[in-house]
Amino acid sequence: MALKIGDPAPDFDVTGQQAGEPRRLRLSEFRGQKQVVLYFYPRDFTPVCTQEACGFRDMYDELSTHDTEVIGVSVDDEESHARFASMHRVKFALVADPDKVLARKYHATSLLRDVLGATKRITYVIDKQGTIIAIFDSQIFARQHLNGVKAVIAKLS
């Protein structure tokens, strides 16, 4: 059953790459401290994924001032994430999820995406209490995700 607004966000404990360094990320550690924008994207270096990552990069400082952390997740490995983050100056953590463990928890998979070896493009905004307060699900329109996140976080401030 798909996650919906108002559901508790599934907990996670993963390691991401941020600024070339490993960073442990646990949803439970953000609880009471920060909102979390958890976004799944199909692949590093593809046009829409790059547009989305650069959009979150460009608004990262603003989101940070509103107690919000951004975490990107794809099936790409840590080496790919490191190159992608360096090339595009990505400031937030990117999580390698090649086995789609986190993607399955957040219903970011589908039969077609499994065949293609990728995840679907879906973004969750999780409030400080760990509740999903917004979901953006558009495969080809990264702007829907970016504009939606910006509007939701602005309302929380």
Backbone as JSON Lines, residues from 0, in Angstrom:
{"i":0,"aa":"M","n":[0.85,-1.18,0.0],"ca":[0.0,0.0,0.0],"c":[0.89,1.25,0.0]}
{"i":1,"aa":"A","n":[0.58,2.19,-0.84],"ca":[1.38,3.4,-0.99],"c":[1.32,4.27,0.26]}
{"i":2,"aa":"L","n":[2.38,4.99,0.5],"ca":[2.4,5.96,1.58],"c":[1.55,7.17,1.17]}
{"i":3,"aa":"K","n":[0.95,7.81,2.17],"ca":[0.14,8.99,1.87],"c":[0.4,10.07,2.91]}
{"i":4,"aa":"I","n":[-0.05,11.26,2.6],"ca":[0.09,12.38,3.53],"c":[-0.61,12.02,4.83]}
{"i":5,"aa":"G","n":[0.08,12.28,5.93],"ca":[-0.44,11.96,7.26],"c":[0.12,10.67,7.82]}
{"i":6,"aa":"D","n":[0.73,9.84,6.97],"ca":[1.36,8.6,7.44],"c":[2.66,8.91,8.15]}
{"i":7,"aa":"P","n":[3.02,8.07,9.14],"ca":[4.36,8.21,9.7],"c":[5.38,7.78,8.63]}
{"i":8,"aa":"A","n":[6.44,8.52,8.51],"ca":[7.48,8.18,7.54],"c":[8.24,6.96,8.05]}
{"i":9,"aa":"P","n":[8.5,5.99,7.17],"ca":[9.3,4.84,7.6],"c":[10.69,5.29,8.04]}
{"i":10,"aa":"D","n":[11.13,4.74,9.15],"ca":[12.45,5.1,9.65],"c":[13.52,4.55,8.72]}
{"i":11,"aa":"F","n":[14.66,5.18,8.73],"ca":[15.79,4.67,7.95],"c":[17.08,4.96,8.69]}
{"i":12,"aa":"D","n":[18.09,4.17,8.39],"ca":[19.43,4.32,8.92],"c":[20.36,3.95,7.77]}
{"i":13,"aa":"V","n":[20.86,4.97,7.08],"ca":[21.67,4.76,5.88],"c":[22.92,5.62,5.95]}
{"i":14,"aa":"T","n":[23.84,5.35,5.05],"ca":[25.02,6.18,4.92],"c":[24.96,6.86,3.56]}
{"i":15,"aa":"G","n":[25.14,8.15,3.58],"ca":[25.18,8.92,2.35],"c":[26.53,9.57,2.18]}
{"i":16,"aa":"Q","n":[26.74,10.16,1.03],"ca":[27.95,10.92,0.75],"c":[27.59,12.39,0.75]}
{"i":17,"aa":"Q","n":[28.31,13.18,1.53],"ca":[28.09,14.62,1.55],"c":[29.45,15.3,1.56]}
{"i":18,"aa":"A","n":[29.69,16.14,0.56],"ca":[30.97,16.83,0.42],"c":[32.13,15.83,0.38]}
{"i":19,"aa":"G","n":[31.9,14.68,-0.26],"ca":[32.94,13.68,-0.42],"c":[33.21,12.84,0.81]}
{"i":20,"aa":"E","n":[32.44,13.02,1.85],"ca":[32.63,12.28,3.1],"c":[31.38,11.46,3.41]}
{"i":21,"aa":"P","n":[31.57,10.28,4.01],"ca":[30.4,9.49,4.42],"c":[29.66,10.19,5.56]}
{"i":22,"aa":"R","n":[28.36,10.1,5.53],"ca":[27.53,10.7,6.58],"c":[26.4,9.75,6.91]}
{"i":23,"aa":"R","n":[26.29,9.38,8.17],"ca":[25.2,8.52,8.62],"c":[23.94,9.35,8.75]}
{"i":24,"aa":"L","n":[22.86,8.83,8.21],"ca":[21.58,9.55,8.2],"c":[20.51,8.64,8.8]}
{"i":25,"aa":"R","n":[19.92,9.11,9.88],"ca":[18.82,8.37,10.52],"c":[17.65,9.32,10.69]}
{"i":26,"aa":"L","n":[16.51,8.9,10.18],"ca":[15.33,9.76,10.3],"c":[15.06,10.09,11.76]}
{"i":27,"aa":"S","n":[15.25,9.12,12.63],"ca":[14.98,9.33,14.06],"c":[15.84,10.46,14.65]}
{"i":28,"aa":"E","n":[17.02,10.69,14.11],"ca":[17.87,11.78,14.62],"c":[17.39,13.16,14.19]}
{"i":29,"aa":"F","n":[16.6,13.22,13.13],"ca":[16.05,14.51,12.7],"c":[14.79,14.87,13.47]}
{"i":30,"aa":"R","n":[14.15,13.87,14.07],"ca":[12.89,14.08,14.75],"c":[13.03,15.16,15.83]}
{"i":31,"aa":"G","n":[12.13,16.12,15.79],"ca":[12.16,17.22,16.75],"c":[13.17,18.31,16.39]}
{"i":32,"aa":"Q","n":[14.0,18.05,15.38],"ca":[15.05,18.99,15.01],"c":[14.83,19.64,13.63]}
{"i":33,"aa":"K","n":[14.55,18.79,12.64],"ca":[14.47,19.27,11.26],"c":[13.39,18.55,10.47]}
{"i":34,"aa":"Q","n":[12.85,19.28,9.48],"ca":[12.05,18.64,8.45],"c":[13.04,17.93,7.52]}
{"i":35,"aa":"V","n":[12.56,16.93,6.82],"ca":[13.42,16.21,5.88],"c":[12.73,16.17,4.51]}
{"i":36,"aa":"V","n":[13.48,16.56,3.49],"ca":[13.05,16.37,2.11],"c":[13.82,15.15,1.62]}
{"i":37,"aa":"L","n":[13.1,14.06,1.44],"ca":[13.69,12.8,0.98],"c":[13.22,12.59,-0.45]}
{"i":38,"aa":"Y","n":[14.16,12.71,-1.38],"ca":[13.73,12.57,-2.77],"c":[14.47,11.43,-3.45]}
{"i":39,"aa":"F","n":[13.71,10.66,-4.19],"ca":[14.23,9.53,-4.96],"c":[14.28,9.96,-6.42]}
{"i":40,"aa":"Y","n":[15.35,9.6,-7.09],"ca":[15.5,9.94,-8.5],"c":[16.12,8.76,-9.24]}
{"i":41,"aa":"P","n":[15.82,8.62,-10.53],"ca":[16.26,7.43,-11.26],"c":[17.78,7.24,-11.37]}
{"i":42,"aa":"R","n":[18.51,8.27,-11.8],"ca":[19.94,8.08,-12.08],"c":[20.71,9.4,-12.03]}
{"i":43,"aa":"D","n":[21.96,9.32,-11.57],"ca":[22.87,10.46,-11.69],"c":[23.12,10.75,-13.17]}
{"i":44,"aa":"F","n":[23.41,12.01,-13.46],"ca":[23.86,12.47,-14.78],"c":[22.8,12.44,-15.88]}
{"i":45,"aa":"T","n":[21.56,12.15,-15.57],"ca":[20.52,12.22,-16.58],"c":[19.91,13.63,-16.53]}
{"i":46,"aa":"P","n":[19.33,14.1,-17.62],"ca":[18.9,15.51,-17.68],"c":[17.92,15.94,-16.58]}
{"i":47,"aa":"V","n":[16.84,15.21,-16.38],"ca":[15.85,15.63,-15.39],"c":[16.4,15.47,-13.97]}
{"i":48,"aa":"C","n":[17.15,14.4,-13.74],"ca":[17.74,14.17,-12.41],"c":[18.76,15.27,-12.08]}
{"i":49,"aa":"T","n":[19.53,15.67,-13.07],"ca":[20.5,16.75,-12.86],"c":[19.77,18.06,-12.58]}
{"i":50,"aa":"Q","n":[18.71,18.34,-13.32],"ca":[17.93,19.55,-13.08],"c":[17.36,19.55,-11.66]}
{"i":51,"aa":"E","n":[16.86,18.41,-11.22],"ca":[16.28,18.32,-9.88],"c":[17.36,18.52,-8.8]}
{"i":52,"aa":"A","n":[18.48,17.82,-8.94],"ca":[19.55,17.95,-7.95],"c":[20.07,19.39,-7.89]}
{"i":53,"aa":"C","n":[20.25,20.0,-9.04],"ca":[20.73,21.39,-9.07],"c":[19.69,22.35,-8.49]}
{"i":54,"aa":"G","n":[18.43,22.05,-8.69],"ca":[17.37,22.87,-8.08],"c":[17.4,22.79,-6.56]}
{"i":55,"aa":"F","n":[17.55,21.57,-6.04],"ca":[17.66,21.43,-4.58],"c":[18.96,22.06,-4.07]}
{"i":56,"aa":"R","n":[20.03,21.94,-4.85],"ca":[21.29,22.59,-4.48],"c":[21.1,24.1,-4.36]}
{"i":57,"aa":"D","n":[20.41,24.68,-5.35],"ca":[20.23,26.12,-5.37],"c":[19.35,26.63,-4.23]}
{"i":58,"aa":"M","n":[18.46,25.8,-3.74],"ca":[17.62,26.25,-2.63],"c":[18.04,25.65,-1.28]}
{"i":59,"aa":"Y","n":[19.14,24.92,-1.27],"ca":[19.57,24.24,-0.05],"c":[19.81,25.2,1.11]}
{"i":60,"aa":"D","n":[20.51,26.29,0.87],"ca":[20.79,27.24,1.95],"c":[19.49,27.8,2.52]}
{"i":61,"aa":"E","n":[18.56,28.13,1.65],"ca":[17.26,28.65,2.1],"c":[16.51,27.59,2.91]}
{"i":62,"aa":"L","n":[16.49,26.37,2.43],"ca":[15.82,25.29,3.16],"c":[16.48,25.07,4.52]}
{"i":63,"aa":"S","n":[17.8,25.15,4.55],"ca":[18.53,24.95,5.81],"c":[18.14,25.99,6.86]}
{"i":64,"aa":"T","n":[17.89,27.22,6.41],"ca":[17.5,28.25,7.37],"c":[16.1,27.99,7.93]}
{"i":65,"aa":"H","n":[15.36,27.09,7.3],"ca":[14.04,26.71,7.78],"c":[14.07,25.32,8.41]}
{"i":66,"aa":"D","n":[15.22,24.97,9.0],"ca":[15.38,23.68,9.69],"c":[14.98,22.51,8.82]}
{"i":67,"aa":"T","n":[15.5,22.48,7.61],"ca":[15.15,21.42,6.67],"c":[16.4,20.8,6.08]}
{"i":68,"aa":"E","n":[16.45,19.48,6.09],"ca":[17.55,18.73,5.48],"c":[17.06,18.08,4.2]}
{"i":69,"aa":"V","n":[17.92,18.04,3.19],"ca":[17.61,17.41,1.91],"c":[18.48,16.16,1.77]}
{"i":70,"aa":"I","n":[17.86,15.07,1.33],"ca":[18.57,13.81,1.11],"c":[18.11,13.26,-0.23]}
{"i":71,"aa":"G","n":[19.05,13.02,-1.13],"ca":[18.75,12.43,-2.43],"c":[19.1,10.94,-2.42]}
{"i":72,"aa":"V","n":[18.28,10.13,-3.08],"ca":[18.49,8.68,-3.1],"c":[18.33,8.16,-4.52]}
{"i":73,"aa":"S","n":[19.29,7.36,-4.96],"ca":[19.15,6.66,-6.24],"c":[19.89,5.32,-6.15]}
{"i":74,"aa":"V","n":[19.77,4.53,-7.2],"ca":[20.43,3.22,-7.23],"c":[21.91,3.33,-7.57]}
{"i":75,"aa":"D","n":[22.38,4.51,-7.94],"ca":[23.78,4.69,-8.3],"c":[24.68,4.41,-7.1]}
{"i":76,"aa":"D","n":[25.93,4.0,-7.38],"ca":[26.85,3.69,-6.29],"c":[27.5,4.96,-5.75]}
{"i":77,"aa":"E","n":[28.27,4.8,-4.68],"ca":[28.89,5.95,-4.02],"c":[29.87,6.68,-4.93]}
{"i":78,"aa":"E","n":[30.57,5.95,-5.79],"ca":[31.52,6.57,-6.71],"c":[30.78,7.49,-7.69]}
{"i":79,"aa":"S","n":[29.67,7.01,-8.22],"ca":[28.87,7.84,-9.13],"c":[28.36,9.08,-8.41]}
{"i":80,"aa":"H","n":[27.86,8.87,-7.18],"ca":[27.36,10.02,-6.41],"c":[28.47,11.04,-6.15]}
{"i":81,"aa":"A","n":[29.66,10.56,-5.85],"ca":[30.77,11.48,-5.57],"c":[31.09,12.31,-6.81]}
{"i":82,"aa":"R","n":[31.15,11.68,-7.99],"ca":[31.42,12.42,-9.23],"c":[30.29,13.4,-9.53]}
{"i":83,"aa":"F","n":[29.05,12.93,-9.38],"ca":[27.87,13.76,-9.65],"c":[27.85,14.98,-8.72]}
{"i":84,"aa":"A","n":[28.05,14.73,-7.43],"ca":[28.03,15.82,-6.44],"c":[29.16,16.82,-6.7]}
{"i":85,"aa":"S","n":[30.33,16.33,-7.06],"ca":[31.45,17.21,-7.33],"c":[31.21,18.05,-8.59]}
{"i":86,"aa":"M","n":[30.73,17.4,-9.64],"ca":[30.49,18.1,-10.9],"c":[29.43,19.18,-10.77]}
{"i":87,"aa":"H","n":[28.4,18.91,-9.95],"ca":[27.27,19.84,-9.84],"c":[27.22,20.59,-8.5]}
{"i":88,"aa":"R","n":[28.29,20.47,-7.73],"ca":[28.39,21.18,-6.44],"c":[27.19,20.91,-5.53]}
{"i":89,"aa":"V","n":[26.79,19.67,-5.44],"ca":[25.66,19.27,-4.59],"c":[26.1,19.36,-3.13]}
{"i":90,"aa":"K","n":[25.34,20.07,-2.32],"ca":[25.69,20.34,-0.93],"c":[25.11,19.33,0.06]}
{"i":91,"aa":"F","n":[24.1,18.62,-0.34],"ca":[23.4,17.71,0.58],"c":[23.83,16.27,0.32]}
{"i":92,"aa":"A","n":[23.4,15.38,1.19],"ca":[23.8,13.97,1.11],"c":[23.07,13.25,-0.02]}
{"i":93,"aa":"L","n":[23.83,12.39,-0.69],"ca":[23.28,11.48,-1.7],"c":[23.49,10.06,-1.19]}
{"i":94,"aa":"V","n":[22.43,9.28,-1.2],"ca":[22.46,7.92,-0.68],"c":[22.45,6.93,-1.83]}
{"i":95,"aa":"A","n":[23.4,5.99,-1.79],"ca":[23.43,4.89,-2.76],"c":[22.5,3.79,-2.26]}
{"i":96,"aa":"D","n":[21.54,3.42,-3.08],"ca":[20.54,2.4,-2.71],"c":[20.42,1.37,-3.85]}
{"i":97,"aa":"P","n":[21.53,0.69,-4.18],"ca":[21.51,-0.21,-5.34],"c":[20.55,-1.39,-5.2]}
{"i":98,"aa":"D","n":[20.32,-1.82,-3.97],"ca":[19.39,-2.93,-3.75],"c":[17.95,-2.46,-3.49]}
{"i":99,"aa":"K","n":[17.77,-1.16,-3.55],"ca":[16.45,-0.52,-3.39],"c":[15.77,-0.82,-2.05]}
{"i":100,"aa":"V","n":[16.57,-0.97,-1.02],"ca":[16.01,-1.22,0.32],"c":[15.21,-0.01,0.79]}
{"i":101,"aa":"L","n":[15.82,1.17,0.72],"ca":[15.12,2.39,1.13],"c":[14.0,2.72,0.14]}
{"i":102,"aa":"A","n":[14.26,2.53,-1.14],"ca":[13.24,2.81,-2.16],"c":[11.98,1.97,-1.94]}
{"i":103,"aa":"R","n":[12.14,0.73,-1.55],"ca":[10.96,-0.12,-1.3],"c":[10.17,0.38,-0.08]}
{"i":104,"aa":"K","n":[10.88,0.82,0.96],"ca":[10.2,1.35,2.14],"c":[9.31,2.55,1.78]}
{"i":105,"aa":"Y","n":[9.78,3.32,0.8],"ca":[9.08,4.55,0.42],"c":[8.33,4.41,-0.91]}
{"i":106,"aa":"H","n":[8.12,3.18,-1.34],"ca":[7.33,2.9,-2.55],"c":[7.85,3.68,-3.76]}
{"i":107,"aa":"A","n":[9.16,3.74,-3.88],"ca":[9.79,4.42,-5.01],"c":[10.24,3.42,-6.07]}
{"i":108,"aa":"T","n":[9.56,2.28,-6.11],"ca":[9.86,1.26,-7.1],"c":[8.59,0.92,-7.88]}
{"i":109,"aa":"S","n":[8.8,0.26,-8.98],"ca":[7.69,-0.25,-9.78],"c":[8.27,-1.36,-10.65]}
{"i":110,"aa":"L","n":[7.4,-2.15,-11.23],"ca":[7.87,-3.23,-12.08],"c":[8.73,-2.68,-13.22]}
{"i":111,"aa":"L","n":[8.25,-1.63,-13.88],"ca":[9.01,-1.03,-14.97],"c":[10.35,-0.5,-14.48]}
{"i":112,"aa":"R","n":[10.35,0.21,-13.37],"ca":[11.6,0.77,-12.84],"c":[12.55,-0.34,-12.42]}
{"i":113,"aa":"D","n":[12.04,-1.44,-11.9],"ca":[12.9,-2.57,-11.54],"c":[13.56,-3.15,-12.78]}
{"i":114,"aa":"V","n":[12.81,-3.27,-13.86],"ca":[13.36,-3.78,-15.12],"c":[14.44,-2.82,-15.65]}
{"i":115,"aa":"L","n":[14.19,-1.52,-15.52],"ca":[15.14,-0.51,-15.99],"c":[16.32,-0.32,-15.03]}
{"i":116,"aa":"G","n":[16.23,-0.9,-13.83],"ca":[17.31,-0.76,-12.86],"c":[17.38,0.62,-12.25]}
{"i":117,"aa":"A","n":[16.24,1.22,-11.99],"ca":[16.21,2.58,-11.43],"c":[15.04,2.68,-10.44]}
{"i":118,"aa":"T","n":[14.92,3.82,-9.82],"ca":[13.77,4.09,-8.97],"c":[12.89,5.12,-9.67]}
{"i":119,"aa":"K","n":[11.69,5.29,-9.17],"ca":[10.84,6.34,-9.72],"c":[11.21,7.66,-9.07]}
{"i":120,"aa":"R","n":[10.8,8.74,-9.67],"ca":[11.04,10.07,-9.14],"c":[9.88,10.42,-8.21]}
{"i":121,"aa":"I","n":[10.18,10.46,-6.93],"ca":[9.16,10.8,-5.94],"c":[9.83,11.52,-4.78]}
{"i":122,"aa":"T","n":[9.18,12.53,-4.27],"ca":[9.73,13.34,-3.18],"c":[8.75,13.35,-2.02]}
{"i":123,"aa":"Y","n":[9.3,13.14,-0.83],"ca":[8.52,13.2,0.4],"c":[9.03,14.35,1.25]}
{"i":124,"aa":"V","n":[8.11,15.11,1.82],"ca":[8.47,16.11,2.83],"c":[7.96,15.55,4.15]}
{"i":125,"aa":"I","n":[8.88,15.42,5.09],"ca":[8.6,14.82,6.39],"c":[8.79,15.9,7.45]}
{"i":126,"aa":"D","n":[7.78,16.09,8.28],"ca":[7.88,17.15,9.29],"c":[8.75,16.72,10.48]}
{"i":127,"aa":"K","n":[8.93,17.63,11.43],"ca":[9.8,17.36,12.57],"c":[9.3,16.23,13.46]}
{"i":128,"aa":"Q","n":[8.03,15.9,13.34],"ca":[7.48,14.8,14.13],"c":[7.59,13.45,13.4]}
{"i":129,"aa":"G","n":[8.09,13.48,12.17],"ca":[8.26,12.24,11.42],"c":[7.04,11.85,10.6]}
{"i":130,"aa":"T","n":[6.17,12.81,10.33],"ca":[4.96,12.56,9.56],"c":[5.14,13.08,8.13]}
{"i":131,"aa":"I","n":[4.66,12.33,7.17],"ca":[4.71,12.77,5.78],"c":[3.67,13.88,5.59]}
{"i":132,"aa":"I","n":[4.14,15.06,5.18],"ca":[3.22,16.19,5.02],"c":[3.03,16.59,3.56]}
{"i":133,"aa":"A","n":[3.85,16.03,2.67],"ca":[3.67,16.31,1.24],"c":[4.37,15.22,0.44]}
{"i":134,"aa":"I","n":[3.79,14.94,-0.72],"ca":[4.37,13.96,-1.66],"c":[4.26,14.56,-3.06]}
{"i":135,"aa":"F","n":[5.37,14.51,-3.78],"ca":[5.4,14.98,-5.16],"c":[5.87,13.83,-6.03]}
{"i":136,"aa":"D","n":[5.03,13.47,-7.01],"ca":[5.27,12.27,-7.82],"c":[5.09,12.62,-9.29]}
{"i":137,"aa":"S","n":[6.18,13.01,-9.93],"ca":[6.16,13.32,-11.35],"c":[7.47,12.85,-11.95]}
{"i":138,"aa":"Q","n":[7.4,12.0,-12.94],"ca":[8.6,11.42,-13.52],"c":[9.4,12.4,-14.36]}
{"i":139,"aa":"I","n":[8.74,13.32,-15.03],"ca":[9.47,14.17,-15.97],"c":[9.47,15.66,-15.62]}
{"i":140,"aa":"F","n":[8.74,16.05,-14.6],"ca":[8.66,17.47,-14.26],"c":[9.31,17.72,-12.9]}
{"i":141,"aa":"A","n":[10.63,17.87,-12.9],"ca":[11.36,18.13,-11.66],"c":[10.88,19.4,-10.98]}
{"i":142,"aa":"R","n":[10.46,20.39,-11.77],"ca":[9.99,21.66,-11.2],"c":[8.81,21.46,-10.26]}
{"i":143,"aa":"Q","n":[7.95,20.49,-10.54],"ca":[6.83,20.22,-9.63],"c":[7.34,19.85,-8.25]}
{"i":144,"aa":"H","n":[8.4,19.06,-8.2],"ca":[8.99,18.66,-6.93],"c":[9.63,19.87,-6.24]}
{"i":145,"aa":"L","n":[10.42,20.61,-6.99],"ca":[11.14,21.76,-6.43],"c":[10.2,22.84,-5.93]}
{"i":146,"aa":"N","n":[9.26,23.24,-6.77],"ca":[8.31,24.29,-6.38],"c":[7.41,23.82,-5.24]}
{"i":147,"aa":"G","n":[7.02,22.57,-5.29],"ca":[6.17,22.03,-4.23],"c":[6.87,22.03,-2.88]}
{"i":148,"aa":"V","n":[8.12,21.58,-2.85],"ca":[8.89,21.56,-1.61],"c":[9.04,22.98,-1.08]}
{"i":149,"aa":"K","n":[9.41,23.89,-1.95],"ca":[9.61,25.29,-1.52],"c":[8.33,25.86,-0.89]}
{"i":150,"aa":"A","n":[7.19,25.59,-1.5],"ca":[5.92,26.11,-0.98],"c":[5.56,25.47,0.36]}
{"i":151,"aa":"V","n":[5.76,24.19,0.49],"ca":[5.42,23.49,1.74],"c":[6.31,23.99,2.89]}
{"i":152,"aa":"I","n":[7.6,24.09,2.63],"ca":[8.51,24.53,3.69],"c":[8.23,25.99,4.07]}
{"i":153,"aa":"A","n":[7.89,26.81,3.09],"ca":[7.55,28.22,3.39],"c":[6.34,28.31,4.32]}
{"i":154,"aa":"K","n":[5.36,27.42,4.13],"ca":[4.16,27.43,4.98],"c":[4.48,27.03,6.42]}
{"i":155,"aa":"L","n":[5.52,26.24,6.6],"ca":[5.88,25.77,7.95],"c":[6.58,26.85,8.75]}
{"i":156,"aa":"S","n":[7.11,27.86,8.07],"ca":[7.9,28.89,8.76],"c":[7.05,29.99,9.31]}
